[in-house]
């Protein structure tokens, strides 16, 4: 089953842009959301997905980290990670 988040992540708006979603089973697992009103546009989201159940690449393009309290998804493939490591070694 493909979620709406996964569908959105598959679409590439920019080549280097990454999207993420966090799905928590309860708002109790959300520790903090900070959105500043000042000149800075930083946003901080903190919480817990609980104890790690599994981490895998879904459909080869989405890293899915599943905990007993939630799921973190980001459109990041194994090839993306290897390419970045190679670029850093060459720099």
TIVO-2410 file (N, C-alpha, C; in nm, 3 decimals):
# residues 91
REC num residu      c1      c2      c3 atome chaine
REC   1      X   0.084  -0.118   0.000     N      A
REC   1      X   0.000   0.000   0.000    CA      A
REC   1      X   0.088   0.125   0.000     C      A
REC   2      X   0.065   0.215  -0.091     N      A
REC   2      X   0.143   0.338  -0.103    CA      A
REC   2      X   0.064   0.451  -0.039     C      A
REC   3      X   0.127   0.520   0.057     N      A
REC   3      X   0.060   0.632   0.124    CA      A
REC   3      X   0.070   0.758   0.039     C      A
REC   4      X  -0.010   0.858   0.075     N      A
REC   4      X  -0.005   0.986   0.004    CA      A
REC   4      X   0.133   1.048   0.017     C      A
REC   5      X   0.196   1.033   0.134     N      A
REC   5      X   0.331   1.087   0.154    CA      A
REC   5      X   0.429   1.023   0.058     C      A
REC   6      X   0.419   0.892   0.041     N      A
REC   6      X   0.509   0.821  -0.050    CA      A
REC   6      X   0.486   0.865  -0.194     C      A
REC   7      X   0.360   0.886  -0.232     N      A
REC   7      X   0.330   0.934  -0.366    CA      A
REC   7      X   0.392   1.071  -0.390     C      A
REC   8      X   0.378   1.160  -0.291     N      A
REC   8      X   0.433   1.294  -0.302    CA      A
REC   8      X   0.585   1.290  -0.310     C      A
REC   9      X   0.646   1.203  -0.233     N      A
REC   9      X   0.791   1.193  -0.231    CA      A
REC   9      X   0.847   1.145  -0.364     C      A
REC  10      X   0.770   1.068  -0.438     N      A
REC  10      X   0.817   1.015  -0.565    CA      A
REC  10      X   0.829   1.126  -0.670     C      A
REC  11      X   0.748   1.229  -0.656     N      A
REC  11      X   0.751   1.339  -0.751    CA      A
REC  11      X   0.874   1.424  -0.725     C      A
REC  12      X   0.948   1.455  -0.829     N      A
REC  12      X   1.069   1.536  -0.812    CA      A
REC  12      X   1.040   1.678  -0.858     C      A
REC  13      X   1.042   1.772  -0.763     N      A
REC  13      X   1.024   1.912  -0.797    CA      A
REC  13      X   1.159   1.974  -0.833     C      A
REC  14      X   1.260   1.935  -0.763     N      A
REC  14      X   1.397   1.975  -0.791    CA      A
REC  14      X   1.483   1.852  -0.771     C      A
REC  15      X   1.589   1.842  -0.847     N      A
REC  15      X   1.673   1.723  -0.843    CA      A
REC  15      X   1.727   1.692  -0.705     C      A
REC  16      X   1.768   1.793  -0.630     N      A
REC  16      X   1.832   1.770  -0.500    CA      A
REC  16      X   1.738   1.790  -0.382     C      A
REC  17      X   1.612   1.813  -0.406     N      A
REC  17      X   1.518   1.838  -0.297    CA      A
REC  17      X   1.475   1.707  -0.232     C      A
REC  18      X   1.466   1.706  -0.100     N      A
REC  18      X   1.423   1.587  -0.026    CA      A
REC  18      X   1.299   1.622   0.056     C      A
REC  19      X   1.207   1.528   0.064     N      A
REC  19      X   1.085   1.546   0.140    CA      A
REC  19      X   1.082   1.444   0.253     C      A
REC  20      X   1.015   1.479   0.360     N      A
REC  20      X   1.003   1.385   0.470    CA      A
REC  20      X   0.863   1.390   0.527     C      A
REC  21      X   0.826   1.285   0.595     N      A
REC  21      X   0.703   1.282   0.672    CA      A
REC  21      X   0.729   1.204   0.799     C      A
REC  22      X   0.658   1.244   0.902     N      A
REC  22      X   0.665   1.174   1.030    CA      A
REC  22      X   0.522   1.141   1.069     C      A
REC  23      X   0.498   1.016   1.094     N      A
REC  23      X   0.365   0.971   1.135    CA      A
REC  23      X   0.378   0.910   1.274     C      A
REC  24      X   0.314   0.974   1.372     N      A
REC  24      X   0.320   0.926   1.510    CA      A
REC  24      X   0.187   0.865   1.550     C      A
REC  25      X   0.191   0.762   1.631     N      A
REC  25      X   0.069   0.695   1.675    CA      A
REC  25      X  -0.008   0.778   1.777     C      A
REC  26      X   0.062   0.871   1.846     N      A
REC  26      X  -0.002   0.954   1.947    CA      A
REC  26      X   0.071   1.087   1.957     C      A
REC  27      X  -0.002   1.194   1.985     N      A
REC  27      X   0.062   1.324   2.003    CA      A
REC  27      X   0.149   1.327   2.128     C      A
REC  28      X   0.134   1.230   2.216     N      A
REC  28      X   0.219   1.218   2.334    CA      A
REC  28      X   0.365   1.197   2.293     C      A
REC  29      X   0.386   1.136   2.176     N      A
REC  29      X   0.521   1.109   2.128    CA      A
REC  29      X   0.587   1.230   2.062     C      A
REC  30      X   0.512   1.338   2.050     N      A
REC  30      X   0.566   1.461   1.994    CA      A
REC  30      X   0.621   1.545   2.109     C      A
REC  31      X   0.751   1.568   2.106     N      A
REC  31      X   0.817   1.640   2.214    CA      A
REC  31      X   0.807   1.791   2.196     C      A
REC  32      X   0.832   1.840   2.073     N      A
REC  32      X   0.843   1.983   2.053    CA      A
REC  32      X   0.825   2.020   1.906     C      A
REC  33      X   0.752   2.127   1.881     N      A
REC  33      X   0.749   2.191   1.750    CA      A
REC  33      X   0.774   2.338   1.775     C      A
REC  34      X   0.876   2.392   1.711     N      A
REC  34      X   0.910   2.532   1.730    CA      A
REC  34      X   0.912   2.601   1.595     C      A
REC  35      X   0.832   2.706   1.585     N      A
REC  35      X   0.832   2.790   1.466    CA      A
REC  35      X   0.856   2.932   1.514     C      A
REC  36      X   0.969   2.989   1.474     N      A
REC  36      X   1.004   3.122   1.523    CA      A
REC  36      X   0.924   3.229   1.450     C      A
REC  37      X   0.894   3.337   1.521     N      A
REC  37      X   0.823   3.450   1.463    CA      A
REC  37      X   0.919   3.561   1.423     C      A
REC  38      X   1.045   3.543   1.454     N      A
REC  38      X   1.145   3.645   1.425    CA      A
REC  38      X   1.187   3.643   1.279     C      A
REC  39      X   1.302   3.699   1.253     N      A
REC  39      X   1.352   3.708   1.117    CA      A
REC  39      X   1.402   3.573   1.065     C      A
REC  40      X   1.432   3.482   1.156     N      A
REC  40      X   1.477   3.349   1.115    CA      A
REC  40      X   1.356   3.264   1.078     C      A
REC  41      X   1.374   3.177   0.981     N      A
REC  41      X   1.264   3.093   0.937    CA      A
REC  41      X   1.283   2.948   0.976     C      A
REC  42      X   1.360   2.924   1.080     N      A
REC  42      X   1.386   2.788   1.125    CA      A
REC  42      X   1.260   2.725   1.184     C      A
REC  43      X   1.249   2.595   1.163     N      A
REC  43      X   1.143   2.516   1.222    CA      A
REC  43      X   1.209   2.393   1.282     C      A
REC  44      X   1.174   2.361   1.405     N      A
REC  44      X   1.229   2.244   1.473    CA      A
REC  44      X   1.115   2.151   1.509     C      A
REC  45      X   1.128   2.024   1.471     N      A
REC  45      X   1.030   1.922   1.506    CA      A
REC  45      X   1.105   1.812   1.578     C      A
REC  46      X   1.064   1.782   1.700     N      A
REC  46      X   1.128   1.677   1.780    CA      A
REC  46      X   1.023   1.582   1.834     C      A
REC  47      X   1.058   1.457   1.841     N      A
REC  47      X   0.968   1.358   1.896    CA      A
REC  47      X   1.037   1.223   1.900     C      A
REC  48      X   0.958   1.120   1.918     N      A
REC  48      X   1.012   0.986   1.926    CA      A
REC  48      X   0.926   0.891   1.843     C      A
REC  49      X   0.994   0.810   1.761     N      A
REC  49      X   0.923   0.703   1.691    CA      A
REC  49      X   0.933   0.573   1.772     C      A
REC  50      X   0.993   0.583   1.890     N      A
REC  50      X   1.002   0.468   1.979    CA      A
REC  50      X   1.116   0.375   1.945     C      A
REC  51      X   1.102   0.253   1.991     N      A
REC  51      X   1.205   0.151   1.968    CA      A
REC  51      X   1.205   0.109   1.822     C      A
REC  52      X   1.325   0.103   1.764     N      A
REC  52      X   1.340   0.067   1.624    CA      A
REC  52      X   1.285  -0.073   1.596     C      A
REC  53      X   1.196  -0.080   1.501     N      A
REC  53      X   1.141  -0.208   1.455    CA      A
REC  53      X   1.211  -0.254   1.327     C      A
REC  54      X   1.231  -0.157   1.236     N      A
REC  54      X   1.304  -0.187   1.112    CA      A
REC  54      X   1.337  -0.057   1.041     C      A
REC  55      X   1.436  -0.065   0.955     N      A
REC  55      X   1.473   0.046   0.867    CA      A
REC  55      X   1.501  -0.016   0.731     C      A
REC  56      X   1.435   0.036   0.629     N      A
REC  56      X   1.451  -0.023   0.496    CA      A
REC  56      X   1.423   0.081   0.389     C      A
REC  57      X   1.466   0.048   0.269     N      A
REC  57      X   1.438   0.133   0.154    CA      A
REC  57      X   1.313   0.079   0.086     C      A
REC  58      X   1.208   0.158   0.087     N      A
REC  58      X   1.082   0.120   0.025    CA      A
REC  58      X   1.085   0.160  -0.122     C      A
REC  59      X   1.062   0.067  -0.210     N      A
REC  59      X   1.061   0.090  -0.354    CA      A
REC  59      X   1.193   0.149  -0.403     C      A
REC  60      X   1.300   0.133  -0.324     N      A
REC  60      X   1.432   0.178  -0.364    CA      A
REC  60      X   1.457   0.327  -0.354     C      A
REC  61      X   1.354   0.407  -0.325     N      A
REC  61      X   1.373   0.552  -0.324    CA      A
REC  61      X   1.329   0.620  -0.195     C      A
REC  62      X   1.272   0.545  -0.103     N      A
REC  62      X   1.224   0.605   0.021    CA      A
REC  62      X   1.282   0.529   0.139     C      A
REC  63      X   1.360   0.600   0.221     N      A
REC  63      X   1.411   0.541   0.344    CA      A
REC  63      X   1.299   0.548   0.447     C      A
REC  64      X   1.260   0.433   0.498     N      A
REC  64      X   1.151   0.424   0.594    CA      A
REC  64      X   1.207   0.367   0.724     C      A
REC  65      X   1.198   0.446   0.830     N      A
REC  65      X   1.245   0.404   0.962    CA      A
REC  65      X   1.120   0.386   1.048     C      A
REC  66      X   1.095   0.262   1.088     N      A
REC  66      X   0.973   0.228   1.161    CA      A
REC  66      X   1.007   0.197   1.305     C      A
REC  67      X   0.939   0.266   1.394     N      A
REC  67      X   0.951   0.239   1.537    CA      A
REC  67      X   0.817   0.192   1.590     C      A
REC  68      X   0.814   0.153   1.716     N      A
REC  68      X   0.688   0.105   1.771    CA      A
REC  68      X   0.589   0.219   1.800     C      A
REC  69      X   0.634   0.344   1.787     N      A
REC  69      X   0.546   0.459   1.812    CA      A
REC  69      X   0.525   0.547   1.689     C      A
REC  70      X   0.588   0.512   1.578     N      A
REC  70      X   0.570   0.593   1.459    CA      A
REC  70      X   0.665   0.557   1.347     C      A
REC  71      X   0.655   0.634   1.238     N      A
REC  71      X   0.733   0.608   1.117    CA      A
REC  71      X   0.790   0.739   1.063     C      A
REC  72      X   0.916   0.736   1.023     N      A
REC  72      X   0.982   0.848   0.957    CA      A
REC  72      X   1.013   0.805   0.814     C      A
REC  73      X   0.972   0.888   0.716     N      A
REC  73      X   0.999   0.857   0.576    CA      A
REC  73      X   1.069   0.976   0.512     C      A
REC  74      X   1.167   0.946   0.426     N      A
REC  74      X   1.235   1.050   0.350    CA      A
REC  74      X   1.272   0.993   0.214     C      A
REC  75      X   1.254   1.073   0.110     N      A
REC  75      X   1.288   1.022  -0.024    CA      A
REC  75      X   1.438   1.032  -0.043     C      A
REC  76      X   1.505   0.925  -0.006     N      A
REC  76      X   1.650   0.913  -0.009    CA      A
REC  76      X   1.684   0.769  -0.041     C      A
REC  77      X   1.753   0.749  -0.152     N      A
REC  77      X   1.785   0.612  -0.193    CA      A
REC  77      X   1.926   0.573  -0.146     C      A
REC  78      X   1.956   0.446  -0.154     N      A
REC  78      X   2.090   0.398  -0.122    CA      A
REC  78      X   2.192   0.461  -0.217     C      A
REC  79      X   2.154   0.477  -0.342     N      A
REC  79      X   2.244   0.539  -0.440    CA      A
REC  79      X   2.275   0.684  -0.403     C      A
REC  80      X   2.174   0.756  -0.351     N      A
REC  80      X   2.196   0.894  -0.307    CA      A
REC  80      X   2.301   0.900  -0.197     C      A
REC  81      X   2.291   0.807  -0.104     N      A
REC  81      X   2.385   0.804   0.009    CA      A
REC  81      X   2.526   0.771  -0.041     C      A
REC  82      X   2.537   0.671  -0.126     N      A
REC  82      X   2.668   0.632  -0.180    CA      A
REC  82      X   2.730   0.745  -0.261     C      A
REC  83      X   2.650   0.815  -0.342     N      A
REC  83      X   2.700   0.925  -0.423    CA      A
REC  83      X   2.752   1.038  -0.335     C      A
REC  84      X   2.678   1.071  -0.230     N      A
REC  84      X   2.720   1.178  -0.139    CA      A
REC  84      X   2.851   1.140  -0.069     C      A
REC  85      X   2.862   1.015  -0.025     N      A
REC  85      X   2.986   0.970   0.039    CA      A
REC  85      X   3.103   0.979  -0.058     C      A
REC  86      X   3.082   0.941  -0.183     N      A
REC  86      X   3.187   0.947  -0.284    CA      A
REC  86      X   3.229   1.092  -0.309     C      A
REC  87      X   3.132   1.181  -0.317     N      A
REC  87      X   3.162   1.324  -0.340    CA      A
REC  87      X   3.243   1.382  -0.224     C      A
REC  88      X   3.210   1.342  -0.102     N      A
REC  88      X   3.281   1.393   0.016    CA      A
REC  88      X   3.425   1.340   0.019     C      A
REC  89      X   3.445   1.217  -0.022     N      A
REC  89      X   3.581   1.160  -0.025    CA      A
REC  89      X   3.667   1.229  -0.130     C      A
REC  90      X   3.604   1.266  -0.241     N      A
REC  90      X   3.678   1.330  -0.350    CA      A
REC  90      X   3.709   1.477  -0.322     C      A
REC  91      X   3.635   1.537  -0.230     N      A
REC  91      X   3.653   1.681  -0.201    CA      A
REC  91      X   3.779   1.708  -0.121     C      A
***
